[in-house]
């Protein structure tokens, strides 16, 4: 029986940035809503989702509309950020999305 040597293929990965997929206000709102529904206790994930939406809209403009510096916006919505609720409300307003309350 002959043996065949197989050359292992190299796996190549590419980075995926969700902000490139968030093109319309409806897509942005649906993305945030999915985080709020699926992971309502994940404050870091929800803040990151807001950051993804802010990158899709343009961080400089969102920071300006929220009355924040661009650097503080990146810091607040980054992986290790811990934004205050006041900051979250400013960002949400600047993004043009709304939170809605419903019975649990």
Residue pairs with C-beta under 8 A, 6 or more apart in sequence:
17 55
18 31
18 52
19 52
19 53
19 55
19 56
20 56
21 27
22 28
22 31
22 52
22 53
22 56
23 56
25 96
25 97
28 53
28 56
28 57
28 95
28 96
28 97
29 97
29 98
31 49
31 52
31 53
32 46
32 49
32 50
32 53
32 97
35 42
35 45
35 46
35 49
36 46
36 99
39 45
39 46
43 82
44 79
44 81
47 76
47 77
47 81
47 82
47 83
47 88
48 77
48 78
48 79
50 77
50 88
50 91
50 92
50 95
51 74
51 77
51 78
51 81
53 95
53 97
54 62
54 63
54 73
54 77
54 91
54 94
54 95
57 95
59 70
59 73
59 74
60 70
62 73
62 91
62 94
62 95
63 69
63 70
63 72
63 73
63 94
65 93
65 94
66 73
66 87
66 90
66 91
66 93
66 94
67 90
68 76
68 87
68 90
68 91
73 91
75 81
76 82
76 83
76 87
76 91
77 83
77 91
83 91
92 98
92 99
